[in-house]
Amino acid sequence: MTLRYKTWTAVAGLTICMVGAATAQALSTPLGAPLAGISSGSGAGTHGAGSPFAPLEARNDVIPWSVLTDVKTITEKNRILPVFNTSQTALNQKTQRIQGFMMPLEPGTSQRHFLLSSVPLTCSFCTAGGPESMVEVRTKTPVKYGMEPVVVEGKFLVLNDDSYGLYYRMTDATSVK
């Protein structure tokens, strides 16, 4: 990327205009070049090989992230809106379990409002996904924050037009082992 600049400098009582160009190096992630066709902030996210965090263990009692992240989108009036499939809409307004990495939304070690993500958002070797890879969670009782995955159960909501751009929310949740 070439950046153009113009500076004004006073030299020996004269004001001189200097015009030039500089080349900026493109930033990269610890994963190197982005995966073809996948941009950061969309899809399920990527758990990097160098991550100090273990990936989520497969469980039969939770909604798989592959179901939640299989969302299409449309652009309408400068907004990106989700288009859910039947597997996703079937989850709406029902008690569900979800497993993920906690991202606190409040200060403190015990959380009642947080995001669950398919990959740890604190991992510099992982690439964060988009809104389809996160669930906003509100719990009945506080959940202890930690770097390990958590499982919560509650009323699952599929959000068609959330003001925060979220696709999923869980309310009245409780922590599950």
C-alpha positions, -999 to +999 in steps of 0.1 A: +000+000+000+014+034-009+007+063+013+011+099+000+021+127+023+027+164+023+046+182+050+055+218+056+089+226+070+105+259+079+141+261+067+162+292+070+131+314+073+115+298+042+085+275+043+091+245+021+065+220+010+078+184+009+057+159-011+065+122-011+053+087-009+059+058+015+051+022+013+033+006+042+037-031+050+005-051+052-002-064+087-005-101+092-017-124+120+003-150+138-014-175+114+003-158+084-017-150+054-055-151+058-072-183+046-085-181+010-120-168+010-123-164+048-118-131+064-113-123+100-147-116+117-168-140+096-175-177+099-167-200+128-133-186+136-101-206+134-084-224+163-047-219+156-022-248+159+000-227+182-028-220+206-021-227+243-058-233+247-072-268+238-100-268+212-135-275+224-142-312+231-169-328+211-201-332+232-234-347+223-254-326+248-246-291+233-255-273+201-226-278+177-210-246+165-211-259+130-249-256+132-248-220+145-221-208+120-239-221+089-257-188+084-262-169+051-265-132+051-282-105+030-274-068+028-305-046+033-303-008+036-266-008+045-271-035+071-260-071+070-288-094+082-287-131+089-308-156+070-313-186+092-319-222+080-344-246+095-319-262+118-312-228+134-348-216+136-358-249+152-336-239+182-355-206+188-373-202+221-363-236+234-340-247+262-306-255+248-270-261+259-240-244+244-203-248+250-177-221+244-150-197+256-162-169+278-156-132+270-167-111+300-189-080+294-188-069+330-159-063+355-151-090+380-144-127+383-180-138+384-201-130+353-239-128+347-235-112+312-209-125+288-203-138+252-195-174+245-173-179+214-164-209+194-127-200+198-109-183+227-109-145+219-078-140+241-057-164+219-033-146+196-030-178+175-067-180+168-088-160+143-120-146+157-152-155+138-182-132+131-215-128+150-225-163+140-196-177+162-208-159+194-238-162+217-247-135+242-255-151+276-274-138+306-274-161+336-296-164+366-265-168+389-229-157+383-205-179+364-169-179+374-147-165+346-118-186+335-098-195+304-113-229+302-145-236+281-179-234+299-212-250+292-244-231+299-281-241+295-310-217+290-336-203+267-320-199+233-331-171+210-324-167+173-322-130+165-333-118+131-325-080+135-306-074+167-295-037+173-260-049+184-256-072+153-258-104+173-273-135+159-279-155+191-288-149+227-293-172+257-314-160+287-321-174+322-290-196+318-273-217+344-238-232+344-236-270+335-207-294+341 
